[in-house]
Amino acid sequence: MPVPAYSFLLLSGVVFTLGAIGFMVRRNPLVVFMCIELMLNAVNLAFAAMSRYLNSLDGVVFAFLVITVAAAEVVVGIAIIVQVYRAGRQMDVDELDLMKD
Amino acid sequence: MDILAPLVLLTPLAGFLVNALFGRLLPRRVVGWVGAGSIGLAFLFALLIFSQVLGGQKLDQSYFTWWQSGDFNVPFNLYVDALSTLMILVITGVGFLIHVYSIGYMREDSGYSRFFAYMNLFVFSMLLLVLSGNLVWLIIGWAGVGLCSYLLIGFWFERTSAVLAARKAFVMNTIGDVGMVFAAFLIFLNLRVLDFQGLFGRVHQLPRGGTVITAICLLLLVGALAKSAQLPLQTWLPDAMEGPTPVSALIHAATMVTAGVYLVARMHLLYDWAPTAAATVAVIGGVTAFYAATIGTAQVDIKRILAYSTMSQIGYMFLAVGIGAYTAGMFHFMTHAFFKALLFLAAGNVIHAFHEDQDIRHMGNVRAGLPITFWTFLIGTLSISGFPLFAGFFSKDEIIRAALSAAGSEFWLGLLALITAGLTAYYMFRLFFIAFGWEWLAHDDRHLHEALPVQTIPIVILAAGAVVGGYIPVASFLTPVFGRAVEVGTGAFIGLAALSVWVALVGFALAYLLHARRPELAVAWRTRLGPIHTLVEHKYYIDELYDRVFVRPGLALARFLNEVVEPRVIDGAVNAVADFTLLEAREFRLLQTGRVRSYALVTLGGAVGVLLIVIWYLGYLPWRSGA
């Protein structure tokens, strides 16, 4: 029995919402980071599902693109987090407001 | 001839380039002879052109196209006829003598090569002006003459007065240049030509005496007035005496101030077609001649007196070309070039001998120390005063005769010119008696020394011209350009000649009585004429009038703009924009909390909002009917 397309979209929406909420309520930068990945992957899921559903490769190509960007972003992001940790700062995104001024 | 004409132009230009670029490296002797020699070479070429023009040749040759726009192009073309030949002969001939004189006169000056470079450029500009075959190049030469006069009047730029005088001359000339340019615009708008040949051919398409042709002629006149120092743009000429004396000679005799006369004579077909404008020229000329002559009677600076005499003599020329006596005007231009160059160069010797003192009251007894200068100056004085058989006599008489024999208002101008002739004789002999002094005046033990031969020989040559220049048949030479001059009966000729000689003699007698025989009378008369004398001595307060009417309001306006409009309005607007931006920015900065999570919230809200709007427009919202 084929799984209907809307169930994938529903799952994708739920995962994305979880990621967004997590991004806003958590204060540990690492967890915030994982929430971003969660959102990206929710989108990837939607891409892949619609690609299959519409019989088009476009969505898959986009998914690969997102994965690549996410990988690059993780490298930079983790590097920043490590540097901030080394600088002896508190691991709390609310405290990291040096860019304000 | 098509090769000779550019050569006349190019030799002074080459002299200028050599002296301007390498003048500092060359020895002084070379600099001087390059400067003078280039003009002398140009004079030789001019003589060759003259011999060909005598043979009846003319030239209107285009050498290259300067610029082109659609079917309109401005060529570089030269126009050589009897009129321009006369001009280049005088410019290069008299100019050459002045250059030779300068070799001696300027020998101690530190700006020796700069001086000769400017002088050559001056002659080049003037030659370009008179040889050009279209209005564009004429205006370029015109502006070049103005520039060189600025550079040379302000030659001794360490002196404030020289700089101010140069600036004044430049501003006055620029007023004239604007008139010239607008005249060219009008000509092009109405006739679609800028070259002389086409212009002279088409001018009769305009209605005779109509607004357009009158406006063109009056605008050209503005240019001519500024260059030739006629009323009301005359104030720069006396101040131009700040330049070295050879410069004054060059400006007054060969170049610059005669450009206005040349312009009117060159455009004579236009002025014949606009009688009102021509009458304006005549009136301005006559009045300026009289005005300047009266001022000349009360000055004590030798060069200023000569400057006013130039203004007065140019007034004669304007009077002549204004009433249509073009040959008479050009004839006077030529004789004037001889005796005025002579007077200035001789005055330069005197000024040098008296250690740069220009006050005629401090001079005297020149004959013992500077005999050549003394006698040549006397010849020049006799010539300018119109004594019989001297050059000035023939040419001035011709103008007065032409004016007096014309019907109507010209008659009064002729009468004015006649009175001016008497005034001329008076002020020139006043200058002569006071400054040069006979033995019964000023016996002193100052040891005066005659100038070098390089200075006196040109003066002697000019003196020869001032004597015999009147016998040159200029009128018949110019006949191809202006047509045959009106013949005057022998009786009228002798009668008018006798009249003008009598007037000149009265002037001479008055000068002799007041300044040689009984000087105490002059003092008595000065007090009796009190206010009039003061008025004349102060040049009718024209400078003060212009100061009040133009300069000071201009300065006040500039000060107002600088002190009120600039800081309040212009800076105010700029500062207000900056202040407002800063103020608003301060409020908007509060949005930047630095909290990542609030940014995220806003971003998410924005994304959802955009999504909703897009969906709304695409019609996918379930509660929207008809989706």
Interface residues (C-beta under 8 A of the other chain):
Chain A: A20 F23 M24 V25 R27 V32 V93 D94 L96 D97 L98 M99 K100
Chain B: Q592 T593 G594 R595 V596 R597 A600 L601 L604
